Amino acid sequence: QVLLVESGGGLVQPGGSLRLSCAASGSMFSIYVMAWYRQAPGKQRELVAAITSGGITNYADSAQGRFTISRENAKNTVYLQMNNLKPEDTAVYYCFSRLVKETYWGQGTQVTVSS
């Protein structure tokens, strides 16, 4: 069992920045694929960004160039740096981890982009 705890969400104005953090329990963090998903009201959950154990990253088109995913294995933590935020980025952001067939989700953190 892996416990994922997100933090860093909040209210930000358009053009602003936020950094989300996800702390994971356990001793195998370094070999997990980690990712951030988001779900806006009335919409399906979608992948925002992912990072492999080797540091290879993948981004949704909507996040490319504005968001950066990174991981700090020594702290069992994955980050999502979000810059130039737009109102359409408003959603609950979820941390996700996967090792082969084992998958885990965090409880989510709300990000609201509004003036």
ChimeraX attribute file (.defattr): number of C-alpha atoms within 10 A of each C-alpha:
attribute: neighborCount
match mode: 1-to-1
recipient: residues
	/A:1	8
	/A:2	17
	/A:3	14
	/A:4	23
	/A:5	18
	/A:6	22
	/A:7	17
	/A:8	14
	/A:9	18
	/A:10	14
	/A:11	14
	/A:12	18
	/A:13	14
	/A:14	17
	/A:15	14
	/A:16	14
	/A:17	16
	/A:18	18
	/A:19	16
	/A:20	21
	/A:21	23
	/A:22	25
	/A:23	18
	/A:24	24
	/A:25	14
	/A:26	11
	/A:27	10
	/A:28	12
	/A:29	24
	/A:30	19
	/A:31	14
	/A:32	19
	/A:33	20
	/A:34	29
	/A:35	26
	/A:36	26
	/A:37	19
	/A:38	22
	/A:39	19
	/A:40	16
	/A:41	9
	/A:42	6
	/A:43	9
	/A:44	9
	/A:45	15
	/A:46	14
	/A:47	18
	/A:48	23
	/A:49	23
	/A:50	24
	/A:51	21
	/A:52	18
	/A:53	15
	/A:54	10
	/A:55	14
	/A:56	11
	/A:57	16
	/A:58	17
	/A:59	19
	/A:60	14
	/A:61	10
	/A:62	12
	/A:63	17
	/A:64	12
	/A:65	12
	/A:66	14
	/A:67	20
	/A:68	20
	/A:69	24
	/A:70	20
	/A:71	20
	/A:72	12
	/A:73	16
	/A:74	8
	/A:75	12
	/A:76	17
	/A:77	20
	/A:78	26
	/A:79	22
	/A:80	23
	/A:81	14
	/A:82	20
	/A:83	17
	/A:84	14
	/A:85	22
	/A:86	17
	/A:87	15
	/A:88	12
	/A:89	20
	/A:90	20
	/A:91	21
	/A:92	18
	/A:93	27
	/A:94	25
	/A:95	28
	/A:96	23
	/A:97	24
	/A:98	17
	/A:99	14
	/A:100	7
	/A:101	6
	/A:102	10
	/A:103	14
	/A:104	16
	/A:105	18
	/A:106	19
	/A:107	14
	/A:108	22
	/A:109	21
	/A:110	19
	/A:111	22
	/A:112	20
	/A:113	20
	/A:114	16
	/A:115	9
